[in-house]
Amino acid sequence: ARMGRTLVELYYDVISPYSWLAFEVLCRYRHIWNIDLRFRPAFLGGIMEQTGNKPPAMLPKRGEYMLKDMKRMAKYYQVPVHVSADDFKRIMGTSSLTAMRFITAMDMTNPQYLEPLSREFWMRFWSQHEDISQPENILAVARQAGLSAELSQKALEMISSPPVKDRLKETTAEALKHGAFGMPAVVAHYDGEPHLFFGSDRLELLGSVIGE
């Protein structure tokens, strides 16, 4: 981290709409706060499994609330998340593993594309309601994010390689080590220790803890 800047890590998965909100808000605040923002693509499925967590919408009342909450949050933060009751089924039927491996491969080879690529995955899944699990869809997302066909193809070939699989596992394990049980997990390294904040609605608390 640059002198006197607080390192803030965002552990996220593009299947998580709340991760999108945290991502966009932190992207805005990194120009205002004295922070070094680091994107850490991880696998939500792995975190849920390791901690025994269940998708919140499995509790019907919570699902109803989340629908309203998401609409209010999207409007408040001006992020084009469009949710309907069907989206909970859509999440259950979609694995983000391939997408997160693709994003990880890009982080390892061309990290400058990490931000636009991640944003484009959220746009596609949460704004346009399109698939993000198949190779052709992943390539379309990459193209939208401004990646050349050559770079995208290379990253796609890397997703089944041990280095990429291991890197995603390691990042997910790091999130767990910090105490994550879901996403987004925001970790601020301040005063010599990591501080975990869960969700996209604790960012003013994060600011307060790091003196912003």
C-alpha positions as CSV (number, residue, x, y, z in Angstrom):
1,A,0.0,0.0,0.0
2,R,1.1,3.5,-0.7
3,M,2.4,5.5,2.3
4,G,-0.3,6.0,4.9
5,R,-3.0,4.5,2.8
6,T,-5.4,1.8,4.2
7,L,-5.5,-1.4,2.2
8,V,-9.2,-2.4,1.7
9,E,-9.8,-5.7,0.1
10,L,-13.2,-6.6,-1.5
11,Y,-13.9,-10.3,-1.7
12,Y,-16.7,-10.7,-4.2
13,D,-18.5,-13.1,-6.6
14,V,-20.5,-11.8,-9.6
15,I,-23.4,-14.1,-8.6
16,S,-23.9,-11.8,-5.6
17,P,-25.9,-8.6,-6.3
18,Y,-24.9,-7.1,-2.9
19,S,-21.3,-7.5,-4.0
20,W,-22.1,-5.3,-7.0
21,L,-23.4,-2.6,-4.8
22,A,-20.3,-2.7,-2.5
23,F,-18.0,-2.8,-5.6
24,E,-19.5,0.4,-7.2
25,V,-19.6,2.3,-3.9
26,L,-16.0,1.4,-3.0
27,C,-15.0,2.4,-6.6
28,R,-16.5,5.8,-5.9
29,Y,-15.0,6.2,-2.5
30,R,-11.4,5.2,-3.4
31,H,-11.1,8.7,-5.0
32,I,-12.3,10.4,-1.8
33,W,-10.9,8.2,1.0
34,N,-7.2,7.5,1.6
35,I,-7.5,3.8,0.6
36,D,-5.9,1.3,-1.7
37,L,-8.7,-0.7,-3.0
38,R,-7.9,-4.3,-4.0
39,F,-10.4,-6.5,-5.8
40,R,-10.3,-10.1,-4.6
41,P,-12.4,-12.4,-6.8
42,A,-13.5,-15.5,-4.8
43,F,-16.1,-18.2,-5.0
44,L,-19.3,-17.7,-3.0
45,G,-20.3,-21.3,-3.4
46,G,-17.2,-22.4,-1.6
47,I,-17.7,-20.0,1.3
48,M,-21.3,-21.1,1.7
49,E,-20.3,-24.7,1.8
50,Q,-17.4,-24.2,4.2
51,T,-19.4,-22.2,6.7
52,G,-22.7,-24.1,6.4
53,N,-24.5,-20.9,5.2
54,K,-27.7,-21.1,3.2
55,P,-28.9,-18.6,0.5
56,P,-31.0,-16.0,2.4
57,A,-33.9,-16.3,0.0
58,M,-34.4,-19.9,1.2
59,L,-36.3,-18.4,4.1
60,P,-39.4,-17.1,2.3
61,K,-40.0,-14.1,4.5
62,R,-36.4,-13.1,4.1
63,G,-36.7,-13.6,0.3
64,E,-39.7,-11.2,0.2
65,Y,-37.7,-8.6,2.2
66,M,-34.6,-9.0,0.0
67,L,-36.6,-8.2,-3.1
68,K,-37.7,-4.9,-1.6
69,D,-34.3,-4.2,-0.1
70,M,-32.5,-4.8,-3.4
71,K,-34.8,-2.5,-5.3
72,R,-34.3,0.3,-2.7
73,M,-30.6,-0.2,-2.5
74,A,-30.2,-0.2,-6.3
75,K,-32.2,3.0,-6.5
76,Y,-30.2,4.6,-3.6
77,Y,-26.8,3.7,-5.0
78,Q,-27.9,4.2,-8.6
79,V,-26.6,0.7,-9.7
80,P,-28.8,-1.0,-12.4
81,V,-29.6,-4.2,-10.5
82,H,-33.0,-5.4,-11.7
83,V,-34.4,-8.2,-9.4
84,S,-37.6,-10.2,-9.5
85,A,-38.7,-13.2,-7.5
86,D,-37.6,-15.5,-10.3
87,D,-34.0,-14.3,-9.8
88,F,-33.6,-16.4,-6.7
89,K,-34.4,-19.5,-8.7
90,R,-32.0,-18.2,-11.4
91,I,-29.2,-17.9,-8.8
92,M,-29.8,-21.4,-7.5
93,G,-29.6,-22.8,-11.0
94,T,-26.4,-20.9,-12.0
95,S,-22.9,-21.8,-11.0
96,S,-20.5,-18.8,-11.0
97,L,-17.4,-21.1,-10.8
98,T,-16.4,-20.8,-14.5
99,A,-17.0,-17.0,-14.5
100,M,-14.9,-16.5,-11.3
101,R,-12.1,-18.7,-12.7
102,F,-12.2,-16.5,-15.8
103,I,-12.0,-13.4,-13.7
104,T,-9.2,-14.9,-11.7
105,A,-7.2,-15.8,-14.9
106,M,-7.6,-12.2,-16.0
107,D,-6.4,-11.0,-12.5
108,M,-3.3,-13.1,-12.9
109,T,-2.5,-12.0,-16.5
110,N,-4.0,-8.6,-17.1
111,P,-5.2,-7.1,-13.8
112,Q,-6.0,-3.8,-15.4
113,Y,-9.1,-5.4,-16.9
114,L,-10.4,-6.8,-13.5
115,E,-12.7,-3.8,-12.8
116,P,-14.4,-3.5,-16.2
117,L,-14.7,-7.2,-16.6
118,S,-16.3,-7.8,-13.2
119,R,-18.7,-4.9,-13.8
120,E,-19.7,-6.4,-17.1
121,F,-20.5,-9.8,-15.6
122,W,-22.8,-8.1,-13.1
123,M,-24.4,-6.1,-15.9
124,R,-25.0,-9.2,-17.9
125,F,-26.5,-11.3,-15.1
126,W,-28.2,-8.7,-12.9
127,S,-29.2,-6.0,-15.4
128,Q,-29.7,-7.9,-18.6
129,H,-30.7,-11.2,-17.0
130,E,-28.5,-13.3,-19.3
131,D,-26.4,-16.3,-18.7
132,I,-22.8,-16.1,-17.4
133,S,-22.0,-19.7,-17.1
134,Q,-21.3,-20.8,-20.7
135,P,-18.0,-20.1,-22.5
136,E,-19.7,-18.2,-25.4
137,N,-21.5,-15.9,-22.8
138,I,-18.2,-15.4,-20.9
139,L,-16.5,-14.4,-24.2
140,A,-19.3,-11.9,-24.9
141,V,-18.9,-10.4,-21.5
142,A,-15.1,-10.0,-22.1
143,R,-15.7,-8.4,-25.5
144,Q,-18.2,-5.9,-23.8
145,A,-15.5,-5.1,-21.2
146,G,-13.1,-4.2,-24.0
147,L,-10.9,-7.2,-24.1
148,S,-9.4,-8.5,-27.3
149,A,-10.5,-11.9,-28.7
150,E,-6.9,-13.1,-28.1
151,L,-6.8,-12.2,-24.5
152,S,-10.2,-13.6,-23.8
153,Q,-9.4,-16.8,-25.5
154,K,-6.2,-17.2,-23.5
155,A,-8.0,-16.6,-20.2
156,L,-10.7,-19.1,-21.2
157,E,-8.1,-21.7,-21.9
158,M,-6.6,-21.0,-18.5
159,I,-9.7,-21.7,-16.5
160,S,-9.1,-25.4,-16.3
161,S,-5.4,-25.0,-15.3
162,P,-4.2,-25.8,-11.8
163,P,-2.7,-22.3,-11.2
164,V,-6.1,-20.6,-11.8
165,K,-8.1,-23.2,-9.8
166,D,-5.6,-22.9,-6.9
167,R,-5.5,-19.1,-7.0
168,L,-9.3,-19.0,-6.7
169,K,-9.3,-21.6,-3.9
170,E,-6.6,-19.6,-2.1
171,T,-8.5,-16.3,-2.3
172,T,-11.6,-18.0,-1.1
173,A,-9.7,-19.5,1.8
174,E,-8.3,-16.1,2.7
175,A,-11.8,-14.7,2.9
176,L,-12.8,-17.5,5.2
177,K,-9.7,-16.9,7.3
178,H,-10.8,-13.3,7.8
179,G,-14.2,-14.6,9.0
180,A,-16.3,-14.4,5.8
181,F,-19.5,-16.4,5.7
182,G,-21.0,-14.7,2.6
183,M,-20.4,-11.9,0.2
184,P,-19.4,-9.2,-0.2
185,A,-16.7,-9.4,2.5
186,V,-14.8,-6.2,2.9
187,V,-11.5,-6.4,4.8
188,A,-9.8,-3.2,5.9
189,H,-6.2,-3.6,7.1
190,Y,-5.9,-0.8,9.7
191,D,-3.8,-0.4,12.8
192,G,-2.0,-3.6,12.1
193,E,-5.1,-5.8,12.0
194,P,-7.8,-6.9,9.5
195,H,-11.3,-5.6,10.1
196,L,-14.1,-7.6,8.4
197,F,-17.3,-5.9,7.2
198,F,-20.1,-8.0,5.7
199,G,-22.5,-6.7,3.1
200,S,-22.9,-3.5,1.2
201,D,-24.6,-1.6,3.9
202,R,-21.7,-1.3,6.4
203,L,-19.5,1.1,4.3
204,E,-20.1,4.1,6.5
205,L,-19.0,1.9,9.5
206,L,-15.9,1.0,7.5
207,G,-15.2,4.7,6.9
208,S,-15.5,5.4,10.6
209,V,-13.2,2.6,11.7
210,I,-10.4,3.7,9.3
211,G,-10.8,7.4,10.2
212,E,-12.6,8.6,7.1
